[in-house]
Amino acid sequence: MISKAQFDNEIALIIANAIREDVGDGDHSSLACIPADAQGKAKLLVKDEGIIAGVAFAKQVFAYVDPQMKVETLIEDGAKVKHGDIVFYVEGASQSILKAERLVLNAMQRMSAIATKTKQFVDLLEGTKTKILDTRKTTPGIRALEKWAVKIGGGENHRFALYDMIMLKDNHIDFAGGVSKAIALTKDYLKRTDRDLKIIVEARNLEEIEAILEEGGVYRILIDNFNYEDTRKAVKLIGTQCLTESSGGINENTLRKYAECGVDFISSGALTHSVYNMDLSLKAV
């Protein structure tokens, strides 16, 4: 996984790029009709229900736009919210509040939706040993925000990107000439380049699982698109030799059944690619 410093840098890049994209050479709507010395106050109003996420990010946005702005937090990230709740108040230059408004809302609406969906999945897994993982199926450019939201919702992060873990999927295996060869080449690569990266390998059937175990040195086996019966067989076959992960179209209706097969993790792209934004507003007070 990436370090805190790497993650913090990703967030800083997201904020800088988003402000560049949205503000350009100036917020001319505000510049045209709001005096530069005008002071204002606004509240973050919830018009929906679910898990709030992005409060800490919003504070970073306000600080980037104008370090003089002050935020009074009433509800923290990860809390359950309902229609009418006020999450925070922000106070400072009116032009600054307006400049930050859209980025704060866009980010928090999406992050809250992801956190809400993740919490639903986490609750469905209650009582099992299985943990829910996100994937790389994220919105380009804001992966750090979406993975942050998964953590706020109680889920776990899979690898962040292509560089922090090795994951041999079906195309890697086919291009390499088979699962055993792909693993052998990977071990050689790690040795040659002196890299300490965990290896996850996708298995499409029980025969591939046997080949992976024979090759050894794998951190986790991705049991992909297996039915319940074969998943149970795979878990029994793998035992304690490495960790197990189920994936492939698993949803709210099938999540619990796969967990009951005994897998350590279930990964779901739906946490980040199939959500509806929470309805939030930033209103002047």
N, C-alpha and C positions, 0 to 999 in steps of 0.2 A: 504494500500500500504506500501511497505517497506520504511524505512528511507533513507536519503542520505548517512548516515554512513554505513548502510547495503549494499546499492548499490555500494558505493566506495570499500567496502571490497570484493564484488563479482568481480569487475573489477580487483582488485589487485590479487585475486586468479587466475583469467583467465590468466593474464599476466605471473605470476610465473609458472603456470602449462604448459602453451604453450611453454615457453622458456625451461623448463625442458624437455618437450617432444621432442623439435626440436634440441636442442643443446647437451643435454646429457653431456658427459665429455669433449666436445669441438667441435668447428666448424673446423674440421681438414682440410677442403678444403682451408679455409682462412689462418689458421695457417701454412699450408704447403708452401704457395707462397706469402703471404702478410706480409711484415715486421711489427713488433709490433708497431713501431713508425710512420708508414705511415699514412698520413692524406688524406682525400678524401671529395668529395662533390657529392650529388646525388639529383635528382629531382623526384617528384611524377608526372608522366605523365598520362594524361587521354587519353584513346583510344576508347572512347565510349561517350554516352551522357545520362544525367539524373541528379539526385540529389546526390551530394557528401556527404558522411558520414564517420566518423571515424578519422577525423583530430585530434580531441582532444585525442582520444584513441592512435593514433600513437605517439603523443608527450609523453604520459605516457610510452609507450613501449620503446622509445628511452631513456627516462630518467632512466628507470629501467635497461636497458642494459648498459648504460654509461651516467652518469649525465653530462659529459663534452660535449656531443653532442649538437649542436645548431640547432634549427629549425626556418626557415623564412617562415611564412605562407602567401600565396598569396590569397588563397580562403578558406573561413570558411565553417564549417559544415552547411548543409542545402541549399547551393547555387546551382544553376543550372550550370552544366558544359557541355562542348562539346569536341569533339576530338581535341587534340592538346593543351588543357589547362594544365598549370602547377599549381598544388595545393600547393606544398611547396618545399623548398630546405632543405636538412639536411646536416650538415657539422660536421666532427669530425674524429675520428680514423676509418680508412677504415675497419678494422676487426669488429668494433662495428656496423657500418652501415650494413655490410653483415650479421652479427648475427641477427639483428632486421628485416631485409628485408622481409623475408617470413611471419612472423607473421603480420607485418604491412599490407602487400598486401592481405593476406588471409582475414583479418578482414575488411579492407576497401572495398574490392571488394564485400563482402557479405553485409556489412552494407549499402553500397551505393545502392545495388540492392533493399534492403528492403525499404530504404528511398524513392527510386524512385517509387516503387509500391504503397507505402503508399500515396505519394503525388498525384498519379493518382486517388486513391480512394477519397482522400480529395477534389480534384477538382470536382469529379463527384457529391459530396454532397453539393457543393456550393449553397447557397440560401435556404437550409433546416436547421432545427435545429439539425439534426442527426450528431453524431460524430462517427468516426471509431475507433474500439478497436482491439487490437491484442488478442492473446490467449496464452495458454501454449504449443501450437504446435510449439515448438522451437527446435533447435539443442541442444542435451544434452551437458551441460558443458559451453555453451556460451549464455545462455538465456539473461543475462544482456546486452550483446552487441546487440542482435537482438531487444530487447525491447527499447534500447537506439536509435537504428536506426529508429524505428517506430516514436518515439518522434521527431527526427530530420526531418522526412518526414511530420510532422504535425498531426500525429495520437495521440491517447491516449492509455495508458497502462491499460490493464485489471489487475486482480490480478497478482502478480509476481509468486507466487507458491502456494502450498497447505496450507501454514501456515499463510498467511496474509489476507485471506478472506474465508468465508464458501460459497461453491457453491454446492447445492444439485442437482445433475443431475439424469438422468433416473435410473441408477443402484443404486444410493443411495436411491432413492425413492422406488424402487422395493424391495431392500434388507431390508429396514426399515418397509415395510408393507403399503406403501401408502404415498401420499404427505403430508397429514395432520399430520400423525404420525411422519414423518421425520422432519417436522418443529417443532413440539412439543418437540421431543427428542433433537433437536438442541438447542432450547431455554433453555431447562433444563441443557444441557451440558455447555453452555456459563455461565449460572448462577452458576453452581457448580464449574467451573474452574476459575471464575472471569475473563473472557476474553471479550474484547470489539471488536468483529469482525462483519463486515457487512455480511448479509445473502442474497445470490442470489439463486433463485429457478427456475429450468427449468420446463416449462409447455409444455405438448405434445398435449393438446387440451383445448378448452374453459372451460370444466368442471374442469380441474385441476387448471386453473386460478381462477375460482370461489372459489375453496377450499383453494387456497393460500391466497386469499384476506380475506376469512372468518377467517383463522388462524391469519393473521396479523403479524406485526413485521418484514416484509421482505423489504430489501433495493431496490432490483431490481428483476423483473420477466424476465426470459429468454424465449422469445417466439420462440420456436425451431421448425424449419421445417414447419412453417405455410405457407399457400398460401397468396396472397395479401388480398383477401376478409376477411379471418379469422384473419389476422394480424390487419386490420382496426377494426374489431369487438373487438379484444383483447385490443387494445389501448383505445377504447371507454369504455370498461368494467372496465379497470384499472383506467382510469382517472388520478387524481393526488394522488392516494393512494400510489404509489411508482413509481420508474423509470422503463422504458421498454427497452428491448434489443432484437433485432432480430438476429438469427443465423441459420446456416444450409445450406451450399452449396451456399451462396450468392456470386455472382461474379460481374465483371464489367458490365455485361448486365442487372443484376437484382437489383443492389445496389440502384440506384436512386428510383426505384419503391417501394422498401421496405421503404426507407426514407420518401417517400411521404405518406406512411401509418401513419406517425406521431410518429414513435419510437424515443426514445432518443438516442439510441446507436445501432450500427450494429457491431458485432464481426466477424472477418475473420481470419481463420488460414492461408489463402493463403498469407497474408502479409509476413509471415516468412517461410512457408514451400514450396512455389511455386514461387521461384524467380531464375533468371539467373544472376550470378555475373557480375558486371560491369568490363570492361576490363581496368586495370590499370597496370602501370609498374614503377619500381623504377630504374632509369637509372643514371649511373655515368656521371658527367659533368666535 
